[in-house]
Amino acid sequence: MIEIERKFLVTSEDYKKEANVKKRIVQGFLNSHPNRTVRVRIKADKGFLTVKGKSSANGTMRFEWEREIPLSEAESLLRLCEEGVISKVRYEVVCGAHTFEVDEFHGENEGLIVAEVELKNEDESFERPDWLGEEVTGQIKYYNSQLSKKPFNKWNE
């Protein structure tokens, strides 16, 4: 139940041509404390409840527990979430032996595009697509739980 991932900014929309999956995601947080987050997510027509622990010092590893829940329950739980629901479209792009999840944010986070790749261990190498930009792994402001509190479009305020 340990998630190991790296996060990057995206430099172009070329990932859309390479994507094999595209899904709309709406999510909120029942708890967004940095040491533990509890997320409710609707991905396409499925509901999920996820608990994540505090990230490691370099931001690549953390505890993650996720279960699918009935869509109706996810919709009800979203109404209980903290302010700042996240809306995004996720594109899945296979590159070599890995799949990149590219999130194109909407609403108050419009303009932000972030790619994540899950790894088996912290030192695992992976093929980098041309559209992969600056690494932002461990930068808390890019965590969805923080984007719900301080959206991308308010970073310069």
C-alpha positions in Angstrom: 0.0 0.0 0.0 2.9 2.3 -0.7 2.6 4.6 -3.7 5.9 5.6 -5.4 5.4 8.3 -8.0 7.1 11.3 -9.6 5.3 14.4 -10.8 6.2 16.7 -13.7 4.8 19.8 -15.4 3.8 19.3 -19.0 5.2 21.5 -21.8 2.8 20.9 -24.7 -0.5 19.2 -25.5 1.2 16.4 -27.6 0.2 13.9 -24.8 -3.4 14.1 -26.2 -2.4 12.5 -29.4 -0.6 9.7 -27.5 -3.4 9.1 -24.9 -5.2 5.8 -24.9 -7.6 6.7 -22.1 -9.4 10.0 -21.3 -11.6 10.3 -18.2 -13.3 13.2 -16.3 -12.5 13.4 -12.6 -14.2 15.3 -9.8 -12.8 15.1 -6.4 -13.0 16.6 -3.0 -11.3 16.2 0.4 -12.9 15.1 3.6 -9.6 15.8 5.3 -6.6 17.6 3.7 -4.1 17.6 6.5 -0.6 17.2 5.1 0.0 14.1 7.3 -3.2 12.4 6.1 -5.7 13.1 3.4 -9.0 11.5 2.8 -10.2 12.0 -0.8 -13.6 11.3 -2.4 -13.3 10.9 -6.2 -15.7 10.3 -9.1 -13.8 9.0 -12.1 -16.1 8.7 -15.1 -19.0 6.7 -13.6 -17.2 5.2 -10.6 -16.7 6.4 -7.0 -13.6 6.0 -4.9 -12.5 6.7 -1.3 -8.8 7.2 -0.8 -6.6 7.7 2.2 -3.1 9.0 1.7 -0.3 9.4 4.3 2.5 11.9 4.7 5.0 11.9 1.8 8.6 10.9 2.3 11.2 13.6 2.6 11.8 13.7 -1.2 8.1 13.4 -1.9 8.2 10.2 -4.0 6.7 7.7 -1.5 3.6 7.6 0.7 1.0 5.3 2.1 -2.1 5.0 -0.1 -5.3 3.0 0.5 -8.1 3.2 -2.1 -11.5 1.4 -2.4 -14.2 1.7 -5.0 -17.5 2.8 -3.5 -21.0 3.1 -5.1 -21.3 6.2 -7.2 -24.3 7.4 -5.2 -22.2 7.3 -2.0 -19.3 9.2 -3.7 -21.8 11.9 -4.8 -23.2 12.2 -1.2 -19.7 12.3 0.3 -18.6 15.0 -2.2 -21.3 17.3 -0.6 -19.5 16.9 2.8 -16.0 17.8 1.5 -14.0 20.8 2.4 -14.3 23.8 0.1 -12.4 23.6 -3.2 -13.6 20.7 -5.3 -11.1 19.7 -8.0 -12.2 19.2 -11.6 -9.9 17.7 -14.2 -9.5 15.5 -17.2 -7.0 12.6 -16.9 -5.3 11.3 -20.0 -3.4 8.0 -19.7 -0.3 7.7 -22.0 1.8 4.6 -22.3 5.5 5.4 -22.7 7.9 2.4 -22.7 7.1 0.2 -19.7 5.2 2.9 -17.8 1.9 4.7 -18.0 1.8 8.5 -17.4 -1.3 10.0 -15.9 -1.6 13.5 -17.3 -4.1 15.7 -15.5 -5.5 18.8 -17.3 -7.1 20.9 -14.5 -10.2 23.0 -14.9 -12.0 25.6 -12.9 -9.8 27.6 -10.6 -6.8 25.4 -11.6 -7.3 26.0 -15.3 -4.0 26.2 -17.2 -2.2 23.7 -14.9 -1.2 20.4 -16.6 0.7 17.8 -14.5 1.9 14.3 -15.3 2.6 11.5 -12.8 4.3 8.2 -13.3 4.1 5.4 -10.7 7.2 3.4 -10.1 8.1 0.1 -8.4 11.0 1.7 -6.5 12.4 5.2 -6.1 15.5 4.6 -8.4 13.6 3.0 -11.2 14.4 4.5 -14.6 11.7 5.4 -17.1 11.4 6.7 -20.7 10.6 10.5 -20.7 8.1 11.6 -23.3 9.0 14.8 -25.2 6.2 16.8 -23.5 7.5 16.1 -20.0 8.8 19.2 -18.4 10.2 20.3 -15.0 10.0 17.8 -12.2 7.8 19.0 -9.3 7.9 15.8 -7.1 7.6 16.8 -3.5 6.5 20.4 -4.1 3.4 20.4 -1.9 1.6 23.2 -3.8 1.1 20.7 -6.7 -0.7 18.2 -4.5 -4.4 18.1 -5.3 -5.3 18.6 -1.6 -3.4 21.9 -1.7 -4.7 22.9 -5.1 -8.2 22.7 -3.6 -7.1 25.2 -0.9 -4.9 27.5 -3.0 -5.8 27.0 -6.7 -3.3 27.5 -9.4 -4.9 30.8 -10.6 -4.4 32.4 -7.2 -0.7 31.6 -6.8 0.4 35.1 -7.8 -1.9 36.8 -5.3 
